[in-house]
Amino acid sequence: MKQWIGRRKVMKRAAALMLACLLCLSLFACSRTEPEPPEEEDDPPAGPVAPQPDPQPDPDPDPAATVEERSLSKTYTNDAGDELLRVSAVVPCPAGSDAMEQIAAYYEAWLDDIEYYCETMLVETAAEGLAWAKESESVFNPYAFESAYQVTRSDAAVFSVMRDQYESTGGVHPAYTMLAETFDASNGGRLSVFTLFSSMEQQEVLTFIRGKVLPIAKRKLEAQPDLYYENYEELLMDAFDPLCFAMTDTGLTLYWQTYAIGPYVSGVQRFDISYEELDGVMDAQWMPS
């Protein structure tokens, strides 16, 4: 009986001890707190932002075309070595765009045609002239064909060229011609004078040009009375070529070929109309920038 009582006391003490341990563990768990996450630091104040330069547009490309040349320079002789024909021709070959390449192709084709013309017709005619000169014991002067050019205006609107052409075929008077071509720089198409005045009918353009050219012709005639034919006023617009003109930095230049309105000694006639006179009449897109 005593043993049982002693064992019971031991069990009570063990239970009390366990209860105390559990209580301590519970108190420790309640008192434990999770560590708070660290406070996020505010972003440091931004310093002064350096001003950025405004984006600059790419500089406009130079509208002027790069102009190279193609030339034809030959001396033709017969089998005996006698000189028949001398040829010297130069044409512009602009580059830099599809439009310029088209213009270059125009002049290259012209030069090819001239070469064919010289190698066939002129050489054959010169050979016949030489043979006749030898039979008649007269002097034979070799034939000649020459052509040079000048670019009178080249910009984003137009590409304009003035060319002189000289041809001597043994006659009394060599043939002298002034050629001129003006092209639309945006597409390479050749321009007519009528294209420059799109708001006007063709007859209105002719009337306008006559009104500008005739006073100039009259002043020239006063200084040189034999310069023109008597009916030159009637011939003026009948002989007008709307494709044969050049544009320069100062205005529009029109040409009338030899014999058109005057005798041979008068030569090619040139008439200039300034941009001031054309302002408000000619389309603004063709004015120099």
C-alpha positions as CSV (number, residue, x, y, z in Angstrom):
1,M,0.0,0.0,0.0
2,K,2.8,2.4,0.9
3,Q,4.6,1.5,-2.3
4,W,1.5,2.3,-4.3
5,I,1.1,5.6,-2.6
6,G,4.8,6.5,-3.2
7,R,4.5,5.6,-6.9
8,R,1.4,7.7,-7.2
9,K,3.2,10.7,-5.8
10,V,6.0,10.3,-8.2
11,M,3.5,10.2,-11.1
12,K,1.8,13.4,-9.8
13,R,5.2,15.1,-9.7
14,A,6.1,14.0,-13.2
15,A,2.7,15.2,-14.6
16,A,3.2,18.5,-12.8
17,L,6.6,18.9,-14.3
18,M,5.4,18.1,-17.8
19,L,2.6,20.6,-17.4
20,A,5.1,23.2,-16.4
21,C,7.3,22.5,-19.4
22,L,4.3,22.7,-21.7
23,L,3.3,26.0,-20.1
24,C,6.8,27.5,-20.6
25,L,6.9,26.4,-24.2
26,S,3.6,28.0,-24.8
27,L,4.6,31.2,-23.2
28,F,7.9,31.2,-25.3
29,A,6.0,30.7,-28.5
30,C,3.5,33.5,-27.7
31,S,6.3,35.9,-26.8
32,R,8.2,35.2,-30.1
33,T,7.6,37.7,-32.9
34,E,8.5,37.4,-36.5
35,P,11.1,39.9,-37.6
36,E,9.6,42.8,-39.5
37,P,10.8,43.2,-43.0
38,P,13.3,46.0,-43.5
39,E,11.7,49.2,-44.5
40,E,12.1,50.1,-48.1
41,E,14.3,53.0,-48.5
42,D,12.9,55.9,-50.5
43,D,14.6,56.4,-53.9
44,P,17.2,59.0,-53.6
45,P,16.2,62.4,-54.9
46,A,17.0,62.6,-58.6
47,G,19.7,65.1,-59.5
48,P,19.3,67.7,-62.1
49,V,18.7,66.3,-65.6
50,A,21.0,67.6,-68.2
51,P,19.1,69.2,-71.1
52,Q,19.1,67.1,-74.2
53,P,19.6,68.8,-77.6
54,D,16.6,68.9,-79.9
55,P,17.0,66.3,-82.7
56,Q,18.4,68.0,-85.7
57,P,17.0,67.0,-89.1
58,D,19.4,65.6,-91.6
59,P,20.9,68.3,-93.8
60,D,19.2,68.5,-97.2
61,P,21.2,66.8,-99.9
62,D,22.8,69.0,-102.4
63,P,20.2,69.3,-105.2
64,A,22.9,70.0,-107.8
65,A,23.7,66.9,-110.0
66,T,27.1,65.5,-110.3
67,V,28.0,66.0,-114.0
68,E,30.4,63.8,-115.8
69,E,31.1,63.9,-119.5
70,R,31.1,61.6,-122.5
71,S,32.9,62.7,-125.6
72,L,33.5,61.7,-129.2
73,S,36.8,62.6,-130.8
74,K,37.8,61.0,-134.1
75,T,39.6,61.8,-137.3
76,Y,38.4,59.8,-140.3
77,T,40.7,59.2,-143.3
78,N,40.4,57.2,-146.5
79,D,42.6,54.2,-147.4
80,A,45.3,56.6,-148.7
81,G,45.5,58.4,-145.4
82,D,43.8,61.6,-146.6
83,E,41.9,63.3,-143.9
84,L,38.1,63.4,-144.5
85,L,36.4,64.4,-141.3
86,R,37.3,65.7,-137.8
87,V,34.7,65.1,-135.1
88,S,34.8,66.6,-131.6
89,A,31.6,66.4,-129.5
90,V,31.1,66.5,-125.7
91,V,27.8,65.9,-123.8
92,P,26.9,66.0,-120.1
93,C,26.2,62.8,-118.2
94,P,24.7,63.9,-114.9
95,A,24.4,61.3,-112.1
96,G,23.0,61.2,-108.6
97,S,19.4,60.0,-109.2
98,D,17.2,58.0,-111.6
99,A,16.1,61.3,-113.2
100,M,19.7,62.3,-113.8
101,E,20.5,58.9,-115.2
102,Q,17.6,59.3,-117.6
103,I,18.9,62.7,-118.7
104,A,22.4,61.2,-119.2
105,A,20.8,58.5,-121.4
106,Y,19.3,61.2,-123.6
107,Y,22.7,62.7,-124.3
108,E,24.4,59.3,-124.7
109,A,21.8,58.4,-127.3
110,W,22.3,61.7,-129.1
111,L,26.1,61.1,-129.2
112,D,25.6,57.6,-130.5
113,D,23.4,59.0,-133.3
114,I,26.0,61.7,-134.1
115,E,28.7,59.0,-134.4
116,Y,26.6,57.0,-136.7
117,Y,25.8,60.1,-138.8
118,C,29.5,61.0,-139.1
119,E,30.6,57.5,-139.9
120,T,28.1,57.1,-142.7
121,M,26.7,60.2,-144.3
122,L,29.5,62.7,-143.5
123,V,32.4,60.4,-144.2
124,E,30.9,59.2,-147.5
125,T,30.1,62.8,-148.6
126,A,33.5,63.9,-147.6
127,A,35.1,61.1,-149.7
128,E,33.1,62.1,-152.7
129,G,34.1,65.8,-152.1
130,L,37.8,64.8,-152.0
131,A,37.5,62.7,-155.1
132,W,35.9,65.6,-157.0
133,A,38.6,68.0,-155.7
134,K,41.4,65.8,-157.0
135,E,39.7,65.5,-160.4
136,S,39.2,69.2,-160.6
137,E,42.6,70.0,-159.1
138,S,40.9,72.1,-156.5
139,V,41.4,72.4,-152.7
140,F,39.6,70.1,-150.4
141,N,39.0,71.2,-146.8
142,P,38.3,68.3,-144.5
143,Y,34.8,68.2,-143.1
144,A,34.3,69.1,-139.4
145,F,31.6,68.5,-136.8
146,E,32.0,70.1,-133.3
147,S,29.7,70.4,-130.4
148,A,30.2,71.7,-126.8
149,Y,27.8,72.3,-123.9
150,Q,27.2,74.4,-120.9
151,V,25.0,73.6,-117.9
152,T,23.1,76.8,-117.4
153,R,21.1,75.7,-114.3
154,S,21.0,72.6,-112.1
155,D,18.9,72.4,-108.9
156,A,16.0,70.5,-107.4
157,A,13.6,71.8,-110.1
158,V,15.4,71.8,-113.4
159,F,18.5,70.6,-115.2
160,S,19.1,72.9,-118.2
161,V,21.8,72.7,-120.9
162,M,22.8,75.0,-123.7
163,R,24.8,73.5,-126.6
164,D,26.4,74.9,-129.7
165,Q,26.9,72.8,-132.8
166,Y,29.1,73.6,-135.7
167,E,29.2,71.6,-138.9
168,S,31.3,72.3,-142.0
169,T,30.7,70.3,-145.1
170,G,32.7,72.2,-147.7
171,G,30.0,74.8,-148.4
172,V,30.4,78.5,-148.4
173,H,28.7,78.8,-145.0
174,P,29.2,76.3,-142.2
175,A,26.1,75.4,-140.3
176,Y,25.9,76.8,-136.8
177,T,23.1,75.7,-134.5
178,M,22.3,76.6,-130.9
179,L,20.6,73.7,-129.1
180,A,19.1,73.9,-125.6
181,E,17.3,71.3,-123.5
182,T,15.6,71.8,-120.1
183,F,14.6,68.8,-118.0
184,D,12.4,68.2,-115.0
185,A,14.9,67.3,-112.3
186,S,12.4,65.2,-110.4
187,N,11.7,62.7,-113.2
188,G,14.2,63.4,-116.1
189,G,11.5,64.4,-118.6
190,R,12.2,67.1,-121.1
191,L,10.2,70.2,-120.6
192,S,8.4,72.3,-123.2
193,V,7.9,76.0,-122.7
194,F,4.2,75.3,-122.4
195,T,4.8,73.1,-119.4
196,L,6.2,76.1,-117.5
197,F,2.8,77.9,-117.8
198,S,0.3,75.2,-116.8
199,S,-2.5,77.7,-116.0
200,M,-2.4,79.2,-119.5
201,E,-3.6,77.9,-122.8
202,Q,-0.9,77.4,-125.5
203,Q,-2.0,80.5,-127.5
204,E,-1.9,82.6,-124.3
205,V,1.7,81.4,-123.7
206,L,2.6,82.3,-127.3
207,T,1.0,85.7,-126.9
208,F,2.9,86.3,-123.7
209,I,6.3,85.3,-125.2
210,R,5.7,87.4,-128.2
211,G,4.9,90.4,-126.0
212,K,8.3,89.9,-124.2
213,V,10.5,89.1,-127.3
214,L,9.2,91.5,-129.8
215,P,10.3,94.7,-127.9
216,I,13.8,93.2,-127.6
217,A,13.9,92.4,-131.3
218,K,12.9,95.9,-132.2
219,R,15.7,97.4,-130.1
220,K,18.2,95.1,-131.8
221,L,16.8,96.1,-135.1
222,E,17.3,99.8,-134.3
223,A,20.9,99.2,-133.5
224,Q,21.4,96.9,-136.6
225,P,18.9,97.7,-139.4
226,D,19.7,94.6,-141.5
227,L,19.5,92.1,-138.7
228,Y,16.1,90.6,-139.6
229,Y,13.9,90.0,-142.6
230,E,11.2,92.6,-143.3
231,N,8.4,90.2,-142.2
232,Y,10.3,89.1,-139.0
233,E,7.3,90.0,-136.8
234,E,5.2,87.4,-138.6
235,L,7.9,84.9,-138.7
236,L,8.7,85.3,-135.0
237,M,6.2,82.9,-133.5
238,D,5.9,80.8,-136.7
239,A,9.6,79.8,-136.2
240,F,9.3,79.5,-132.4
241,D,10.5,76.1,-131.1
242,P,8.9,75.5,-127.6
243,L,11.6,72.8,-126.8
244,C,14.6,74.9,-127.6
245,F,15.1,77.0,-124.5
246,A,17.4,77.2,-121.5
247,M,16.8,78.2,-117.9
248,T,19.6,80.1,-116.2
249,D,20.1,81.7,-112.8
250,T,18.6,84.9,-114.0
251,G,15.8,83.9,-116.3
252,L,14.5,82.1,-119.4
253,T,16.5,82.1,-122.6
254,L,14.8,81.4,-126.0
255,Y,16.6,80.7,-129.3
256,W,15.7,81.3,-133.0
257,Q,18.1,79.4,-135.3
258,T,20.0,80.9,-138.2
259,Y,17.7,81.8,-141.2
260,A,14.6,81.6,-138.9
261,I,13.9,85.4,-138.7
262,G,17.1,86.8,-140.4
263,P,19.8,86.2,-142.9
264,Y,22.8,83.9,-142.3
265,V,25.0,86.8,-141.1
266,S,22.5,87.4,-138.3
267,G,23.2,84.0,-136.9
268,V,21.3,82.4,-134.0
269,Q,19.1,84.9,-132.2
270,R,18.8,84.8,-128.4
271,F,16.2,86.5,-126.3
272,D,16.3,86.6,-122.5
273,I,13.2,87.0,-120.2
274,S,14.1,87.7,-116.6
275,Y,12.5,85.9,-113.6
276,E,11.2,89.2,-112.5
277,E,9.1,89.4,-115.7
278,L,8.0,85.8,-115.2
279,D,7.0,86.2,-111.6
280,G,3.3,85.5,-111.1
281,V,3.0,84.1,-114.6
282,M,5.3,81.1,-114.8
283,D,4.6,78.3,-112.4
284,A,6.4,78.9,-109.1
285,Q,7.9,75.4,-109.0
286,W,10.2,76.4,-111.9
287,M,11.5,79.5,-110.2
288,P,15.0,79.1,-108.7
289,S,15.0,78.5,-105.0
